[in-house]
Amino acid sequence: MDEELNWGCVPSDFAEQQAMRQVIEMGTWISASEARDIVSQGWQEDGKPTEAICRRARQGYVQAVAWRWVTIEKGQRYEKRNHLIERGFWDDCDMDQNWSHGEFKSTIYPNDAKFEIEAFGVTFERSDIEAISPPSSANAFAPNLQLGRPKGSGGYAT
C-alpha cells in the first residue's frame, strides 16, 4: 500500500512537499554506518556518538532520509519511498537501532495517536554529520592534501 498518511509532521501542502524533494535531491547522503564512523572518530563527549546523532536530528540539526518509510496505525500499513525523516521520529529514546544496516524502528505519539514507524536504508546529510563531528574526524575524511613546500625549493635537503 502506497497511501499518504498525514500524522501531524508530514508537510501537507504542495510547496512543502516540493521543498522536501529539493532537500533530498540536493543533499550529499551517507549511510548510517558511515555517519556513525565519522562521528566516532576521536569522540570524547559523554554518551555514545549515535546518541549525539539522534539528539541533533531531534533538534533539527541533522537531516536524514529513509529509502523505505513504513508507518503502522491501528493495523493499517502505509509506505513511502525516499522520505525525509521528520524530527519527531527521533523523540523515541528507546527506538530500535541498527546502524550497520540503517534500520530504525520507533513508536511515536503525536496528537494522542500511536504510530509505529520503521525506517529502512536511512542515510544522513554528510555536511550535517561533519558539523557535529570532533575536529579531528573531519580531517580524517578529507582528501589527502600535500602541505609544505615542494622538494628542492629551499625547505628540504636534496
C-alpha positions in Angstrom: 0.0 0.0 0.0 1.5 3.3 -1.0 -1.0 5.7 0.6 -0.1 9.0 2.2 -0.6 9.3 5.9 -0.6 12.8 7.5 0.3 12.3 11.1 1.0 15.9 12.0 4.6 16.2 11.0 4.3 15.5 7.3 4.1 18.5 5.0 0.5 18.8 3.8 0.7 21.3 1.0 2.4 21.0 -2.4 5.0 23.7 -1.7 6.3 22.0 1.4 6.4 18.6 -0.4 8.4 20.2 -3.2 10.8 21.8 -0.7 11.4 18.3 0.9 12.1 16.8 -2.5 14.6 19.6 -3.3 16.4 18.9 0.0 16.7 15.2 -0.8 17.9 15.9 -4.4 20.5 18.5 -3.4 22.0 16.7 -0.4 25.1 14.5 -0.2 23.8 11.5 1.7 25.9 8.9 3.5 24.9 5.6 5.1 24.1 5.4 8.8 27.2 3.3 9.4 29.4 5.9 7.7 27.8 8.7 9.8 28.4 6.7 13.0 32.0 6.1 12.0 32.7 9.7 11.2 31.3 11.0 14.5 33.0 8.1 16.4 36.5 9.3 15.2 38.0 11.0 18.3 34.7 11.0 20.2 35.3 12.4 23.7 31.9 13.7 24.8 29.7 11.8 27.3 27.4 9.2 25.8 27.6 7.4 22.5 28.2 9.1 19.2 25.0 7.5 17.9 23.1 9.2 20.7 24.6 12.5 19.6 23.4 12.0 16.0 19.9 11.1 17.2 19.8 14.1 19.6 20.9 16.5 16.9 18.4 15.0 14.4 15.7 15.5 17.0 16.8 19.2 17.4 16.7 19.6 13.6 20.5 20.0 13.1 20.9 16.7 11.2 18.7 15.7 8.3 18.1 12.1 7.4 16.3 10.3 4.6 14.7 6.8 4.7 14.8 4.8 1.4 11.7 3.0 2.7 9.4 4.5 5.4 6.7 2.4 6.9 4.0 3.7 9.2 1.6 1.5 11.1 -1.5 2.8 12.7 -4.4 0.7 14.0 -3.2 -2.3 11.9 -3.0 -0.2 8.7 0.3 -0.1 7.0 1.4 2.9 4.9 4.7 3.0 2.9 6.7 5.8 1.3 10.0 5.8 -0.6 12.8 8.4 -0.2 11.2 10.1 2.7 12.8 13.0 4.5 12.6 11.9 8.2 10.8 14.4 10.5 12.3 15.5 13.8 9.5 13.8 15.8 10.8 10.3 14.7 13.9 10.8 16.8 11.9 11.5 20.0 11.8 7.9 21.0 14.9 7.4 23.1 14.3 3.6 23.2 14.0 3.1 19.5 15.5 0.0 17.9 18.6 1.0 16.0 20.7 -1.0 13.6 23.4 1.5 12.4 25.2 -1.1 10.2 22.1 -1.7 8.1 20.5 1.8 8.5 17.3 0.4 10.1 15.4 2.2 12.8 12.1 1.4 14.5 10.2 3.9 16.7 6.9 4.4 18.3 5.6 8.0 18.5 2.5 9.6 19.9 1.6 12.8 18.0 -1.8 14.3 18.9 -2.6 11.4 21.3 -2.4 8.8 18.5 0.1 5.9 18.4 2.2 5.3 15.3 4.8 2.6 14.8 7.4 3.7 12.3 10.1 1.7 10.6 12.8 3.4 8.5 15.0 1.3 6.2 18.0 2.4 4.3 18.5 5.5 6.4 21.1 8.0 5.2 22.3 11.2 6.7 23.3 14.6 5.1 27.1 14.5 5.1 27.7 18.2 6.0 25.3 17.9 9.0 27.3 14.9 10.3 30.6 16.6 9.7 29.4 19.6 11.6 28.8 17.6 14.8 32.0 15.5 14.4 35.0 16.1 16.6 37.5 18.3 14.7 40.0 15.5 14.2 37.4 13.3 12.4 36.6 16.0 9.8 40.3 15.9 8.7 40.3 12.1 8.7 37.8 12.0 5.9 39.1 15.0 3.9 41.1 14.4 0.7 44.8 13.8 1.4 46.5 17.2 0.8 50.2 17.8 0.4 51.3 20.5 2.7 54.6 22.4 2.8 57.0 23.4 0.1 57.9 21.2 -2.8 61.3 19.4 -2.7 64.2 21.5 -3.9 62.6 24.8 -3.0 64.9 25.5 -0.2 62.9 23.8 2.5 64.2 20.3 2.1 67.6 18.7 1.8 68.3 17.3 -1.7 
